[in-house]
Structure formats: structure tokens, C-alpha cells
Amino acid sequence: MKILVIHSWGLGDLIMATPMLQSLHASGHTVDLILFNSANKTVLHENDFVHRIFWVSSKLDFLKFLWRYDALVSTAGTNPQKVQLLAKLLGIKKVFCKVQEEDVHRIEMNLQIVNEVLKKKITEPYIFIDSGKTALIEKYIDKTKKNIGICIGSGSKQKFKRWHGYKALLKKFEGNVLVFIGPDEMELEEAFAKENAVIVKEPLENTIKLISQLDLVVGNDNGLMHIAYAAKRDTVTIYGMTNEKETGGYYPNNEAVFLEMACRPCFDPATDKVGCKTLDCLKNLSVESVWERCQKFL
């Protein structure tokens, strides 16, 4: 089949969709992919499982897909009704889409969506890591020390995911500490400029390379942590309102830190809305509880 996959979510969700994309290709299907953020395709460089990647910036861009595909697939978390409507508009008869099931990891959820057309399943995510960039490594990585990455942001649209305790946590580390700041998180630079750490503001391709060289990565539930998971780095991820069972790491060296609260998780991935305004699940998460998990890898 010739399949059009639509991915309307962020970087981390795309990485968690790569096992599905690989599985479709391995099962004999031709896969084209639609992204809404052109930067996200960086993680897919040099892949052999997606035929073409398209970037859609307006509704008119969808006209190029009319009557060209046998099936439409949407990655986990998308509203099925919207996907069904899009399929009708594009003249696509087969649709594969499901509502995200509670406590089911996104990797498995994506594979469930297309299960009936799979002959082979691949469960390990794909990520492109440039084999070069020696000068970049020499600039940031100190091979005589532990190299620790702190991913303090969560994008401008999900600031509610940010934990308050990073400044205090930074003071506990001995080694070379890198603080990663994304292009839509520049307001965080000033807050951490005086800390004992190196601020990293690199293009995504460079950021991926640097994360792949780290001994430990600590951060909020964000796209950079998913890069660390895919690169098989030791990680400690801080969770508040989001569900670690759905979006957490998938290797034994991925630790999740969160408060046991009856109200969490309360984040709705379909709407990007949080169930409360107090965010006690993050406000009451202590520095010591995060530091205790970090010590496991130091």
C-alpha cells in the first residue's frame, strides 16, 4: 500500500512514531510523512523507511495529496474524527487512527494503530546522529569529567511542564554541566547565565550530537529527553501532570521522578490542557528526590 502518515505533534512524539514508520516500511508499504514543523525532520536524516517527507504550513498544502494514497495514518493522540474528515477530503478510503489509551506507551500505541497491516514489528526508535562534528564535541564535551546535560525547557507552548528546582540541582553536580535551551526558550538563558554551567544554544542536529555524548541527561518531559532515550543515554526525567507510562523512557537506564498524587496525571494530550492551575505535582517535587535518582548514574 501507498500510505500517507500525518504527524501533528512535537519532536518527542515523532521519535516515538519511528518504530511504526519502520514497521510499515519493513512490511512492504511505501510511506510518505507529513510534518507541521520542518525542524522535526532532522531526527529522520538518512533514514531508509520514509519515502518522502512533506512540510505543511497551510490548508492549501493538502491539495497536493488528493487521490494519491491507499491509506491515511495518524500518529497516536490525534482526534480520529478529524482524521476521518481529512481522509474524505483527500479521497483516501482506508484510515488508521486511535485515541491514546491510558497507560499505553506511545510507541506501542502507534504500532497498535497500524497492527492489521503489519507483517513485521520494529520497536526500537530511530534517530539520526551525525558521525562527524569533531569541533563541536571539543567545544562542549570534557572527556576528563562526567558530562551532564540539563534540559530545563519544554517549549513555549508547554511551560507548565517546567520544574522549579534546576538551579539548586545544578549546585550538586561535579563535572561538566551543559544547560540546553531551545529557540523558543531564550527567556531561560538569563535565569541560568550566572550558574556554574555551559549554556548550549545549538541547532537541533548539533544538540542531538551533543546529547549522544553525555553521561547523564536530566530534564522535564520534553523532546530533548526523547533524543536522550533514543540515543540510549542514562536519563532522569521529571514528571508532573504528564504520564510517564505513556511518554517515558523505554530502556532500563531511564529513570522517572514524580510525586504519587491521586490527581496525576491530569494532562490531556489531545487538547494540551492541564487539569489544575496549582501544579502541585511539580511545585512539591523536592530537589533531593531528583538528586537521589541522579546519583544512581554518577
Buried (B, 14 or more C-beta within 10 A) or exposed (E): EEBBBBBBBBBBBBBBBBBBBBBBBBBEBBBBBBBBBEBBBBBBEEBEBBEEBBBBEEEEEBEEBEEEBBBBBBBBBBBBEEBBEBBEEBEBEBBBBBEBEEEBBBBBBBBBBBEEBBEEBBEEBBBBBBEEBEEBBEEBBEEEEBBBBBBBBBBEEBEBBBBEBBBEBBEEBEBBBBBBBBEEBEEBEEEBEEBEBEBBBBEBBBBBBBBBBBBBBBBBBBBBBBBBBBBBBBBBBBBBBBBBBBBBBBEEBBBBBBBEEEEBBBBEBEEEEBEEEEBBBBEEBEBEBBBEBBEEBB
